[in-house]
Amino acid sequence: MNVKCNRAALYEAMQLASSIVPARTPKPILQCAKLATDPEGKKLTVTATDGEITIRYDVTQVQVVQQGSAVLPADRMAAILHESMDETVDLEVTDATCQVVCRDSRFHVYGHDPDDFPVWQDLEDTPAVQIDAPRLRRMIHMTSFAAARENTRYAINGVLWEQTGKKLRMVATDGRRLALMDGAVTPAAAETEQTAIVPVKAWSVLEKVLNEPEEVIQIRIQANQMAARTSLMEITCNLVQGRFPKYTDVVPTGTTHRVQVPVEAFRSAVRRAALLNNEQSRGILLSFSPGALCLTSSTPEAGDAEVNMPVDYQGEPLEIGFNPQYLLDALRVVAEPEITLEFIESTKPGLMRAGKDFSYVVMPVTV
């Protein structure tokens, strides 16, 4: 293989590959990316996998002198391309060695036999659901942060994809908080229904490339796999197996206390109230009274904090405690200037709403 590539475009592909490959594995080839020209000689495709998630990224800013393929260490190739200041780089492959030629430098990178690289699994025969890139990116951003990480209840280590006709709902939970976002899709058929639990890592990788406002993403789901296709990239992943919790039972209904608060002021108040917290004392107390909200925390070894802010609250006085980090996680992703907080009582979950399509449930804590 002999190709001349735009360095920035190839670096973007290799950087994405580096986010997929495992840091440690008994199979060193999984720490590599496969670079292959297409039969027409119009693009270079970079493929990487960790055994569960696979990406295939097309680099179109390329001149193919000689077709072929190579399997090279993803991290080292990304580092070389990052440090280079050239507009283009030449890749010349002989056997399993790639010579990377820049204007004032040259690297010989040892790789693996391309025939040993895992085979790409294509889901093109599966009907696709279509969704606008900005909408999907926002839905990923607003839910994936709440998913569990390495929880023994394996099903909550992913984000629930629940599609009925033109309606889409994505849900994530770690057992202590739950994020829910509604959106719209164009289904393959009017009555299509699909439910799947997609790994958070797959969504995180996809979120990084959803930058084109006019792009439409194609989502294909089979019994145990999902594929998402953009104009330049396709990602496939194994679905998370297990039964997702019955999340509708967790979302509070019949709330009796309700207040709208400005996001920036509330975020600042929560952050300040939690400044003296430690590992043993992670809660802050929210005390609502007519026209006012007082946030307090107390840590025996460090001291106590009190932050006051005016709010348009007209209900009965209410005190409820929360882990401040859970509140801040949601406040970081909300784009609206105001949110609505809803409560039933101090021992029941609290509900945060932003706009018409985002709901966030947080379990209370004792302070």
Sequence and secondary structure as in RCSB ss.txt:
>XXXX:A:sequence
MNVKCNRAALYEAMQLASSIVPARTPKPILQCAKLATDPEGKKLTVTATDGEITIRYDVTQVQVVQQGSAVLPAD
RMAAILHESMDETVDLEVTDATCQVVCRDSRFHVYGHDPDDFPVWQDLEDTPAVQIDAPRLRRMIHMTSFAAARE
NTRYAINGVLWEQTGKKLRMVATDGRRLALMDGAVTPAAAETEQTAIVPVKAWSVLEKVLNEPEEVIQIRIQANQ
MAARTSLMEITCNLVQGRFPKYTDVVPTGTTHRVQVPVEAFRSAVRRAALLNNEQSRGILLSFSPGALCLTSSTP
EAGDAEVNMPVDYQGEPLEIGFNPQYLLDALRVVAEPEITLEFIESTKPGLMRAGKDFSYVVMPVTV
>XXXX:A:secstr
 EEEEEHHHHHHHHHHHHHHS SS S GGGGEEEEEE TTSS EEEEEE SSEEEEEEE SEEEEE  EEEEEHH
HHHHHHHH   SEEEEEEETTEEEEE SS EEEEE B GGGS      TTS  EEEEHHHHHHHHHHHGGGS SS
 SSGGGGEEEEEEETTEEEEEEE SSEEEEEEEE B SSTT EEEEEEEHHHHHHHHHH   TT EEEEEE SSE
EEEE SSEEEEEE   S    GGGTS  S  EEEEEEHHHHHHHHHHHTTT  SS   EEEEEETTEEEEEEEET
TTEEEEEEEE    SS EEEEE HHHHHHHHHH  SSEEEEEES TTS EEEEETTTEEEEE     
